[in-house]
Amino acid sequence: MNSKKLMKIVVIILIFVILQSYFTNPESFSTIIEKWKGYFMTLIMAIFIAILLEPIKKYLKKKSKINDVLAISLSIVFVVLIVVIISLIVIPEIISSLKVLNDIYPAISEKVLTIGKDVTNYLAEKNIYTVDTKELDDYFTKFISNNTSNIKEFVLAFIGGLVNWTLGFTNLIVAFTLAFLILLDKKNLMKTLENLIIIIFGVKNTPYVMNKL
């Protein structure tokens, strides 16, 4: 039995074991998948980064006649610089806008409340329309309170998103490292990928699948 047939049998057995685990104890299976999901996402991210960096690497090699290691390193530095510059421009602007909004919102709310009371009093004086002032005050107070809470929740959610982004930065570093290794040894990687496709799809279908990739 050759190695390709043996690998195909191993893959089929693994698939069978995975399916059996899922149908036997789906909760435990879901827990395992959830635990390993982050690693798979990092790998997928690395592949996308490698695809993004490939044209930049080719351009640098063509124009500067440098080796693969330097070309990949410069490509990564170029992309990271763009991301950092955009972040330094956009994030402070968002934070500044949120601060301004949070500072002026109480004043705006108070102004709206005052205008509302003045309009209500004017209508009452002219016997055009009479409303319960206490009910109106309660409505505006509740409205202001709810919107202030919404702004605070939005600010907290935004800060929480920044924290999560910072924590995810570690995965991004790992992804860039993997992308570097992928681009550095692209030939062997493509050969390994081709062998995996042969095992899964068969020899006849491999050229079609590789062309699609």
Secondary structure as GFF3:
##gff-version 3
##sequence-region A 1 213
A	DSSP	alpha_helix	3	24	.	.	.	ID=ss1
A	DSSP	alpha_helix	26	64	.	.	.	ID=ss2
A	DSSP	alpha_helix	68	125	.	.	.	ID=ss3
A	DSSP	alpha_helix	133	184	.	.	.	ID=ss4
A	DSSP	alpha_helix	186	201	.	.	.	ID=ss5
A	DSSP	alpha_helix	206	212	.	.	.	ID=ss6
###
